[in-house]
């Protein structure tokens, strides 16, 4: 478990590279916002979370997988992750932020994933 990263995960880096290529600039991991979003667009009041399917219990094959060891600890821990995620999204939306949650498994389909980002962020304003 020590090798599991909190930030700069492979799916997060993929998202960051694509958003940057689209011409958008962002801040990383703002600790003053609920949930410490992975990408923050302060001028647009938009945030993006890039969640790992297993850790945040996505409804895909990886998200439905059960831990094999120390189940008494991990199942409640994973449940708390989901509850915390929902609370953070609610707090952000209450504060006027728009929230996009991207799942690790969806990031792999780059065409569809790029369309979701473009829809959420819009086209970059030309100067």
PASE-711219 format. One record per residue (C-alpha): x, z, y. Coordinates in steps of 0.5 Angstrom, whole numbers, padded with zeros to 4 digits, always signed. Each point is the difference from the previous one (the first is absolute). Layout:
XZY ...
END
This chain:
+0000+0000+0000 +0006+0001+0005 +0001-0008+0000 -0007-0001+0003 +0000-0001+0007 -0004+0002+0006 +0002-0005+0005 +0003-0007-0001 -0003-0002-0006 +0000-0007-0003 -0007-0002+0002 +0001+0003+0007 +0006-0004+0001 -0004-0006-0002 -0006+0001+0005 +0005+0002+0005 +0004-0007-0001 -0006-0004+0000 -0003+0004+0006 +0006-0001+0004 +0001-0008-0002 -0008+0000+0003 +0003+0002+0007 -0003+0007+0000 +0005+0006+0002 -0002+0007-0003 +0002+0007+0000 +0002+0003-0007 -0003+0007-0003 -0002+0003+0007 -0001+0008-0002 -0004+0001+0005 -0006-0003-0003 -0004+0002-0006 +0003-0002-0006 +0006-0003+0003 -0002-0007-0001 +0006-0005-0002 -0001-0005+0006 -0003+0001+0006 -0002-0004+0006 -0001+0004+0006 -0002-0005+0005 -0006-0002-0005 -0002+0007-0003 +0001-0003-0007 +0004+0003-0006 +0001-0002-0007 +0001+0004-0006 +0004-0003-0006 -0002+0004-0006 +0003+0000-0007 -0006-0001-0005 +0002+0006-0004 +0001+0005+0005 -0006-0002+0004 -0004-0001-0006 -0002-0007+0001 -0006-0003-0004 +0005-0005-0004 +0004+0001-0006 +0006+0003+0003 -0005+0005+0004 -0004+0002-0006 +0006+0002-0004 +0001+0007-0002 +0006+0004+0000 +0003+0001-0007 +0003+0007+0002 -0002+0006+0003 -0007-0002+0001 -0002+0006+0003 +0004+0000+0006 +0000-0008+0001 -0008-0001+0000 -0002+0005+0005 +0006-0003+0004 -0002-0007+0000 -0007+0002+0002 +0003+0004+0006 +0003-0006+0002 -0006-0004+0000 -0004+0005+0004 +0006+0001+0005 +0000-0008+0001 -0008+0000+0001 +0001+0006+0005 +0005-0004+0004 -0003-0006+0000 -0006+0003+0003 +0004+0004+0005 +0003-0006+0002 -0007-0004+0001 -0003+0006+0004 +0006-0001+0005 -0001-0007+0001 +0005-0003-0005 -0001-0006-0004 +0002+0001-0008 +0002-0005-0005 +0002+0003-0007 +0004-0005-0004 +0001+0001-0007 +0007-0001-0004 -0003-0005-0005 -0004-0004+0006 +0007-0001+0003 +0003-0004-0005 -0006-0006+0001 +0004-0002+0007 -0005-0006+0002 -0006+0005-0001 +0004+0006+0003 +0002-0004+0006 -0007-0002+0002 -0002+0007+0000 +0005+0002+0004 -0001-0006+0005 -0008+0002+0000 +0002+0008+0002 +0005-0002+0005 -0002-0006+0003 +0005-0006+0002 +0005+0003+0004 -0001-0001+0008 +0005-0005+0003 +0004+0001+0006 
END
